[in-house]
């Protein structure tokens, strides 16, 4: 993955992040992800999303694509024992790993981890949620917008990872379905009047969209 940020600036941000204590479990998960090339949002994005969750007093979070629970631990830290998180992932093995990580991190937030297609699962759920986080297969990204709009309450936040997609979105010679999915997602999100949207250029780009009105 190419650096979206100037490498020196990115290194500086990571040094700042490392001055703030985070759980041993998160650090172990980061090491595992690096060794196994397992995709996670990483500490810069994790803390940013948790900070936003704190700022809006979030209590109910839905994750579309949860992997082995890394982002859910950040959200759990922010929303506490009186909140709740619904995780989704297509791999039963990831659910088992996530549940072990939640135990190791001593997560007190109630977490329901559903295995299956994230969008199909989301369509069985009722809102409102305070936060919807999206990290599913990239060609499915555009379809997540309507689900987020349906499930979020007004002023709720829709986060989506990998929206700068290793800078492939600006290379017109790249037309695979995943790159095209991210391009189409970004275009639709920014023109969708149900949201006020931006992309934060940290790690691989994180879209942050606030639901407007009903």
ABEGO torsion letter per residue (X at the ends): XBBABBAAAAAAAAAAAAABBBBAAAAAAAAAAAAAGBBBAEAAAAAAAAAAAAAAGBABBBBBEAEAGAAAAAAAAAAEAABBBBBBBABAAAAAAAAAAAAAAGBABBBBBBBEBAAAAAAABBOBBABBBBBBBAAAAAAAAAAAAAABBBGBBBBBBGAAGGGAAABAABABAAAAAAAAAAAAAAABAABBBBBBBBEAEBBBBBBBEX
